[in-house]
């Protein structure tokens, strides 16, 4: 290095994350007062996060309700009650009074035009539109027409949001009401980090989040983290700060999970199947009441694998139906969307089954991992009832040659579990005898 050269700059993400988190929390803290709409929307976004301060936005106290009755004839006051009833515990008296205020106030609000020429209306205020969606859900039994009214308002062609963030919050309100559509993942034209964070929030919190394209989601998270850490932003209001803070928290948590729980970890867990089966009950007849847990088919193996994998992988899905390819529909035994991983389970009853499995898996491989599927990798698990260990390595080596098969785990029947006795099925003269399905 010459005297004029400068050392390369290194970005230390840990201190930057801590500093940005503290900064965002400070902006939220400023709105942390009872009944503050900015604070209530921030609380709604961050309801599952632990912050370095206690929330103080709860409006469901007798004192606050008594002091603010004048607000309940306006949409902003009704929105506050929606947040309060949906997000906070309260006394029976407070709940009863709040529901009465909502019922009366919503009846009056429904008589007004929500599309004023001057644009000063609740549909153009994210804080109010979310609070009112929560409100009409809360009093649906008392005022079902309010739910219908707000649903129609949020589907009205006159609804023309002035910016992307407002349109996203309106979409979230539709989701609360049960009429949501899928959030688009194209963020190339979006420049505001808070808007990108809102897209991320709606995506990861969706009921069908497991169907999200994981590669696109990771690119979105990478961009978000870069924006938050490296871009100088103006002082955001509490809802925007909450969106950015939620994004940071979720991305960091997801990154830790991916580090600790990877596709390799799935193979490690499955490889411990044989050791775990030591505790599988199949008592001898010398006991008075012997317990015998039989294993006779692929279904029992799937049950055991679910018990092994589900404690470690929250998004484990059984019998994952995949996209149609041509005339065929494919369904894998298990899927872990966060790892883009499918798990195919096979049950071998005889040595010849291994050759059959190789052919079946080759065929399924194309259907499982083709196109724009969420899944890009596959692990194979084979339970060998016949203990044909001489076939294991041949099949394992053959399947691992496929690029996206991450692991092939083959285990043998434990010696304390007897081989199931099967009665041969009757067959015609032109049909060869069969030992049963291959799983």
N, C-alpha and C positions, 0 to 999 in steps of 0.2 A: 504494500500500500504506500502510495506517495503521500507527501505532506499535504497535497491539495485534495486528495481523495477523502470522502467522508465514509465512515462505517455504515454498513447497511442498517436500515431502520427495522427493528423487530417489533411486531405488534403483540403485546402481552394481553391476551384476551381476558384473563382472570381479573386483573385490576380494572380493565375497561368495563367488563360486565358489572362488577360491583359498583363502580361509580355511576354507570347509567341506571342501574336498578335503584340506587339511592336517590338519584335525580328524579326519576319517574315517580317514585313513591312520594317524594316531596310535593310534586304537582297534584297528586291525588289527595294528599293530606289536607291541602288547602280547601278542598270541597267536602271534607269529612265532617259535616255538620248535619243535625237532624233535618230530614225533609229536603235536603239540597239535591236537586235533580241531577246535576253533574255527578255528585257523589254517589247517588243511587244507581245510576247507569254504570259507573265504575265498579260498584259493589256487585252488580249483576254480572259483569264480565269476569270479575276476579273472585267469584263466590267460593271457588275451591282452593284459592291460594292463601297462604299464610304470609302476612305482611309484617313489617317491623313496627306497626302501630295497630291499635284496636279500632275497629269500625265504630263510628258514632253517627251513622246516617239514619238509624232506625226512627221512623216517624210514628210507630205504633205505641206511643206512650200516652196515657191519659192527658198529661199536661200539654204535649205537643198538639194532640187532636183538638183539645179545648181552645188553644190559642190560635188555631189556623182554620177554623170552620169557614171563614170568609173565602178561603181558597177553593172550597169544594164545589163551587158553582162554575169553576173554570176548568178547562182541559188539563192544565198543568197541575192543579191540585188533585184531580182524579187520577192522574198518572202517578203521583206520589203515593196515593192509597193503593194503587195496583202493585207498585214495588213493595210497599209495606206488607200487604196481605200475602203476597207470593214469597217474600224472602225473609220474613222475620216472625218470630213467635210473639204472641201477645195475649192479653187476658181476654176472656170471653166477652166482657163488656166492650173492650176496645174493638174486637173483631165485629161485634154486632153493630156498633156505631159506625164503623168504617164501611161495612157492607150497605148500611142504610144510606149513607152519604153517596156511595157509588151508584146504587140503584136509582136514586133521585137525580144525581148529576148526569149520569149517562143518558137517562130519558130526555133531559133538556139538551144535551150535546147532540143527540141524534137528530134533533129538529133544526140544527144549524147547518149551513153549507160548509163542508170541510175544504172547499176549493175557492177561497177568497181571492179576489183579483190582486190584492196587495201581497199575497203569499204568506201573510201572518196567520198561520194555522198549524194545528198539531201535526199534520202529515209531513210538514217540512221541518219538524224538530225531532231528531233521533231520540232524545230523552223522553219526550212525550209519547211518541208512537210505540216505543217498547213498553213504557209504563201502562199505556192504555190496553195494549195486547194482553199484558199480564192481568189487568183489571177485568176485562170482559171474560177471560177464562175463569177467574176466581168467582165471579158472580153469575156464571153461566146458568146455574139452576134457577136463580132468581130472575135473571133477565136474559133469556136465550137469544132474544132479538138483537141484543147489543153485539153478540159474537157475529151474527149474520151481517149486521150493519158494517162493522169494522172490516170484516173479510171482503165485503163488496167495495168498500172505500179503497182498500189496498190493491184491488184489482181493476179499479176504474181507469180508463184510458187517459183521463185528465191528470192522473198522477205523473208528474214529470219532475223527478228529483233533480236538484240543481247541481249535485256533485256525486261522485262515485260512493263516497262514504255514506251519504244519506240513502242512496239506493240499496246499499248493503244492509243498513239497519232496517230499512223497510222490508227487505227480504227476510231478515231475522224475525221481524214481527209476524210475517206470514208463516214462518216456521212455528212460532209459538202458537199460532191459531190453527196449525195443522194443514196449511195449504202451501207449503214451501216447494220450491223447485230446486234443481241442482245448481250449486254455485259454480260459475265458470272459473277455470284455473288459469286462463290466459291473463297474465299480469304485465305483459311487455309494455303496454301503453300506460300503466299506472306508475306514477312518480312519487306520490305521497306515501311515506313509510307507514303511516297510520292506516291508509286504505289497504295496503298490502297486508298489514297485520290483521285487519278485519276479515279479509278474504281467508287468511290462514285460520283465524278463529272459527269462522263459519264452516270451513272445510273439516277441521279436525274434530269439531263438536257435532257434526252431522250424524244422524241415526245410521246412515249408510256410509260412514267414513271408511269402512273396510274396503269399499269399492273404489276408493280414490287411487289414482295412478301414483304409486309411491315414488317413482322417479321424478315426476313433476313436483310432488310435494317436497322432496328433498331439495330440489333446485329453488323452490320458493323459500324454504327455510334458510338456505345458504344466503340468498339475497337479503332476507330480512335481518339476519344476524349482522351481515356486512353493513346494511343501512343504519342499524341501531348503533353499532360500535364505531363506525368510521365517518358518519355523516353528521354535520352540525345541523341541528334542527331548532326551530323556534320553540318557545315555551308552549307546550301543548296544554289543552284543557284536560280535565280529569278523565273523561271518556277516552280521548286519544292516548293519553298516558297509560291508561289501563289496558288498551289494546296492545300497545308496544310491550308493556310489562308481561302481559299474558303470553305473548309470542315468545319473549326471551325465556320465560319459565318453562313453557311447553317444549321448546326446541332443546334447551339444555337437558331437561328430563329425558326426552326422546333420545338424545345423543348418548346419555349415560346408559339407558336401557339397551341401545344397539351395541354399545361397547361390551356390556356384561352379558347380554343375551343375543348371540349371533347365530347364524346358520350352523356354524361349527358346534355351538353349544347344544343344538338340537341333536346332532349326531352323538355327542358325548352322553346326553341323557338316555337316548335310545340304546346305546351300547351297554348301559348298566341294567338292562332288562333281566338278563340271566341272574345277576346277583340279587336283584330285587325279588325275583320269584322264589327265593329261599323262604319267604314268609307267606307264600301262596298256600292256602290251607287245602290239604288233601290227606286227612287223618287215616291212620290204619284202623282196621276193624276191631282191634283190641280195646278201643275206647267204647264207653257205654253209648255215647251219642256222637259218633264221628261226623266231622264236617268235611264235606268233599265239594270243592269248587271245580267243576269240570271245565276243560277247555276243549271244545269240539269243532270250532269254526272260526272264521276270520272275525266275526262279530265280537267274540270274547276278547280277542287280541286288541281290537279297537277300543274296547272298554278299558283295558289295562293301560294302553298307551294314553288315553285321555287322562286317566288319573295321574300318570307320570308327567305329562306335558302341561296340563292346564294350570298347576300352581306356579309355573315359571313363565308361561306365555298367556297374557291376559286376553289376547285377541284370537286364540285358537278357535278354529271353526271346523265342525264336523260335516262330512258329506257336502263339501263345497262344490256347488254346481257352477260350471264354467261356461264360457260363451260357446254358442253353436258353431261348428265348423263343418260346412257342407250340410250333409244330411244327418250328421251325428251330433249328439249332445254328450259332453264329457262331465263326469263327476268324480272328483278326487276324494279320498277318504278323509283327509284333514288339510286345512290351509292355515298358514300364519301370515296374514296380509302384511304386517309390519316388516317381515323379513322377505317378502315376495316368494315365499316357500310353500310348496305342496308336499304332502307326505302320502305316499302310496303304500298300502299294507297288503301283504300277500300271506296266504296260509298254505304251506306245502304238506301234502299227505304222503307223497312218495318222491323218489329221486327224479323221476321223469318230469315232475312238475316244474323243476327249475328251468328246463329248456323252454317249457311253455311260458313261464313267467317272463323270460328274456324277450320272447316275441311280443307278448302282450304289452310289456312296458315300452318297448321300442315304438309300438303303434300309439300308445297313449301319450308318449312323450311329445309327439308332434301336436296332438290336440290340446294337451295341457298348457304348453308353453308358447303357442303360436299367437300371432296377431298382437293386439294391444292389451293383452291380459295383464291383470295386476301381478300375476305370478311369473317369475323368471327362472326359478330354480326348483329342483325336486329332490327329495330324499326318499329312498326305498327301504322299507322294513319287511323282512321275511321271517315268519315263524315256521320252523321246520319240525313238524310233528314226527317225521320219520328219522330224524337225526342223521340225515345223509350228508355228513360233514365233508365227504369227498367232493361234493358238488358246490360247496359254498364259495370257494375262492374263484372257481371258473366263472360263476355267475356274477360275483362281485366285480371282478376285473372287467368283464364284458360290459356291464352297465356303467361303470365309472369312466369308460371311454367316451360316453356322451358328455358334451361340454358342460351342461348345466345341471347334471346330477351331482349334488354336493357330497352325498354319502350313501352307502349301501350297507345296512346293518342286517346281518343274518344270525339268528339265534336258534338254539335247539330246545326241544321239549325237555323240561327238567325231569330228572330220573324218578322223582317221587310222585310225578303225575303220570298215571298209566295211559298208554295209547288207547284212544276211544275204540270201542267195539262197534262196528257198523254192520248192519244187515244188508247184504248185496241187494240192489234193486232188481226187480224182475225185468227181463228184456226179451225182445223177440228174437227170432233166429237171425234176422238180418241186422240186428243192432248189437255191437260188441258190449261186453260187460264193462261197467265203469265203476271206479272206486268212489265216485262222488265228485262234486264240483271242486274246482281248484281254488276257491276262495274269492 
